[in-house]
Amino acid sequence: MVWEENKEYLPYEEESKEEIGEAAIPLLCTMLGAKHEEVRAASAATLWVLAYKSDSNCEAINECGGIQRLVQLLSDSNDAVVEKAVGAIANLAINRMNVLGCL
Protein backbone atom coordinates (compact mmCIF):
# COMPACT_ATOMS: atom_id res chain seq x y z
CA MET A 1 0.00 0.00 0.00
CA VAL A 2 1.26 3.45 -0.81
CA TRP A 3 0.27 4.92 2.53
CA GLU A 4 2.05 8.27 2.17
CA GLU A 5 0.12 9.10 -0.99
CA ASN A 6 -3.26 8.30 0.55
CA LYS A 7 -3.00 9.39 4.18
CA GLU A 8 -4.73 12.66 3.35
CA TYR A 9 -7.96 10.77 2.69
CA LEU A 10 -8.37 9.35 6.16
CA PRO A 11 -6.69 9.99 9.50
CA TYR A 12 -5.02 6.70 10.37
CA GLU A 13 -5.95 5.37 13.77
CA GLU A 14 -6.13 1.59 13.80
CA GLU A 15 -8.63 1.50 16.65
CA SER A 16 -11.19 3.61 14.83
CA LYS A 17 -10.78 2.24 11.30
CA GLU A 18 -13.60 -0.29 11.66
CA GLU A 19 -15.87 2.28 13.28
CA ILE A 20 -15.20 4.77 10.50
CA GLY A 21 -15.61 2.05 7.89
CA GLU A 22 -18.96 0.92 9.24
CA ALA A 23 -20.38 4.40 8.85
CA ALA A 24 -18.62 5.46 5.65
CA ILE A 25 -18.31 2.41 3.39
CA PRO A 26 -21.85 2.40 1.96
CA LEU A 27 -21.58 6.07 1.03
CA LEU A 28 -18.06 5.66 -0.37
CA CYS A 29 -19.18 2.75 -2.54
CA THR A 30 -21.99 4.88 -3.94
CA MET A 31 -19.57 7.76 -4.56
CA LEU A 32 -17.41 5.53 -6.77
CA GLY A 33 -19.99 6.26 -9.46
CA ALA A 34 -19.82 10.03 -9.03
CA LYS A 35 -19.70 12.35 -12.04
CA HIS A 36 -16.58 14.18 -10.85
CA GLU A 37 -13.30 12.29 -11.16
CA GLU A 38 -11.92 13.87 -7.98
CA VAL A 39 -14.78 12.33 -6.00
CA ARG A 40 -14.23 8.93 -7.61
CA ALA A 41 -10.50 9.08 -6.87
CA ALA A 42 -10.97 10.19 -3.26
CA SER A 43 -13.61 7.52 -2.65
CA ALA A 44 -11.41 4.76 -4.08
CA ALA A 45 -8.40 6.01 -2.09
CA THR A 46 -10.39 6.03 1.13
CA LEU A 47 -11.62 2.49 0.47
CA TRP A 48 -7.99 1.54 -0.21
CA VAL A 49 -7.05 2.77 3.26
CA LEU A 50 -10.09 1.27 4.98
CA ALA A 51 -9.48 -2.14 3.39
CA TYR A 52 -5.86 -2.29 4.56
CA LYS A 53 -5.55 -5.14 7.09
CA SER A 54 -9.25 -4.99 8.01
CA ASP A 55 -11.30 -8.08 7.27
CA SER A 56 -14.50 -6.45 8.52
CA ASN A 57 -14.08 -3.43 6.24
CA CYS A 58 -13.20 -5.68 3.29
CA GLU A 59 -16.37 -7.67 3.87
CA ALA A 60 -18.44 -4.48 4.17
CA ILE A 61 -17.01 -3.15 0.88
CA ASN A 62 -17.88 -6.43 -0.82
CA GLU A 63 -21.39 -6.51 0.65
CA CYS A 64 -22.26 -3.06 -0.68
CA GLY A 65 -21.05 -3.85 -4.21
CA GLY A 66 -17.81 -1.93 -3.87
CA ILE A 67 -15.62 -4.53 -5.53
CA GLN A 68 -17.68 -4.51 -8.71
CA ARG A 69 -17.67 -0.71 -8.76
CA LEU A 70 -13.91 -0.59 -8.23
CA VAL A 71 -13.41 -3.04 -11.10
CA GLN A 72 -15.52 -0.76 -13.32
CA LEU A 73 -13.17 2.11 -12.43
CA LEU A 74 -10.26 0.24 -13.99
CA SER A 75 -11.46 1.58 -17.35
CA ASP A 76 -11.82 5.17 -16.09
CA SER A 77 -10.23 7.83 -18.29
CA ASN A 78 -8.46 9.40 -15.30
CA ASP A 79 -5.19 7.72 -14.30
CA ALA A 80 -5.51 8.80 -10.65
CA VAL A 81 -8.91 7.11 -10.39
CA VAL A 82 -7.50 3.91 -11.91
CA GLU A 83 -4.48 3.96 -9.57
CA LYS A 84 -6.67 4.33 -6.46
CA ALA A 85 -9.04 1.61 -7.65
CA VAL A 86 -6.12 -0.78 -8.23
CA GLY A 87 -4.82 -0.10 -4.72
CA ALA A 88 -8.21 -0.73 -3.16
CA ILE A 89 -8.66 -3.93 -5.18
CA ALA A 90 -5.21 -5.14 -4.11
CA ASN A 91 -6.07 -4.70 -0.43
CA LEU A 92 -9.44 -6.35 -0.95
CA ALA A 93 -7.86 -9.30 -2.76
CA ILE A 94 -5.94 -10.19 0.38
CA ASN A 95 -9.26 -11.15 1.96
CA ARG A 96 -9.99 -14.61 0.52
CA MET A 97 -13.74 -14.35 1.06
CA ASN A 98 -13.93 -11.25 -1.13
CA VAL A 99 -12.20 -13.05 -3.98
CA LEU A 100 -14.47 -16.08 -3.66
CA GLY A 101 -17.55 -13.84 -3.50
CA CYS A 102 -16.70 -12.32 -6.88
CA LEU A 103 -16.28 -15.60 -8.73
C-alpha positions in Angstrom: 0.0 0.0 0.0 1.3 3.5 -0.8 0.3 4.9 2.5 2.0 8.3 2.2 0.1 9.1 -1.0 -3.3 8.3 0.6 -3.0 9.4 4.2 -4.7 12.7 3.3 -8.0 10.8 2.7 -8.4 9.4 6.2 -6.7 10.0 9.5 -5.0 6.7 10.4 -5.9 5.4 13.8 -6.1 1.6 13.8 -8.6 1.5 16.7 -11.2 3.6 14.8 -10.8 2.2 11.3 -13.6 -0.3 11.7 -15.9 2.3 13.3 -15.2 4.8 10.5 -15.6 2.1 7.9 -19.0 0.9 9.2 -20.4 4.4 8.8 -18.6 5.5 5.7 -18.3 2.4 3.4 -21.9 2.4 2.0 -21.6 6.1 1.0 -18.1 5.7 -0.4 -19.2 2.7 -2.5 -22.0 4.9 -3.9 -19.6 7.8 -4.6 -17.4 5.5 -6.8 -20.0 6.3 -9.5 -19.8 10.0 -9.0 -19.7 12.4 -12.0 -16.6 14.2 -10.8 -13.3 12.3 -11.2 -11.9 13.9 -8.0 -14.8 12.3 -6.0 -14.2 8.9 -7.6 -10.5 9.1 -6.9 -11.0 10.2 -3.3 -13.6 7.5 -2.7 -11.4 4.8 -4.1 -8.4 6.0 -2.1 -10.4 6.0 1.1 -11.6 2.5 0.5 -8.0 1.5 -0.2 -7.1 2.8 3.3 -10.1 1.3 5.0 -9.5 -2.1 3.4 -5.9 -2.3 4.6 -5.6 -5.1 7.1 -9.2 -5.0 8.0 -11.3 -8.1 7.3 -14.5 -6.4 8.5 -14.1 -3.4 6.2 -13.2 -5.7 3.3 -16.4 -7.7 3.9 -18.4 -4.5 4.2 -17.0 -3.2 0.9 -17.9 -6.4 -0.8 -21.4 -6.5 0.7 -22.3 -3.1 -0.7 -21.0 -3.8 -4.2 -17.8 -1.9 -3.9 -15.6 -4.5 -5.5 -17.7 -4.5 -8.7 -17.7 -0.7 -8.8 -13.9 -0.6 -8.2 -13.4 -3.0 -11.1 -15.5 -0.8 -13.3 -13.2 2.1 -12.4 -10.3 0.2 -14.0 -11.5 1.6 -17.3 -11.8 5.2 -16.1 -10.2 7.8 -18.3 -8.5 9.4 -15.3 -5.2 7.7 -14.3 -5.5 8.8 -10.6 -8.9 7.1 -10.4 -7.5 3.9 -11.9 -4.5 4.0 -9.6 -6.7 4.3 -6.5 -9.0 1.6 -7.7 -6.1 -0.8 -8.2 -4.8 -0.1 -4.7 -8.2 -0.7 -3.2 -8.7 -3.9 -5.2 -5.2 -5.1 -4.1 -6.1 -4.7 -0.4 -9.4 -6.3 -0.9 -7.9 -9.3 -2.8 -5.9 -10.2 0.4 -9.3 -11.2 2.0 -10.0 -14.6 0.5 -13.7 -14.4 1.1 -13.9 -11.2 -1.1 -12.2 -13.0 -4.0 -14.5 -16.1 -3.7 -17.5 -13.8 -3.5 -16.7 -12.3 -6.9 -16.3 -15.6 -8.7 
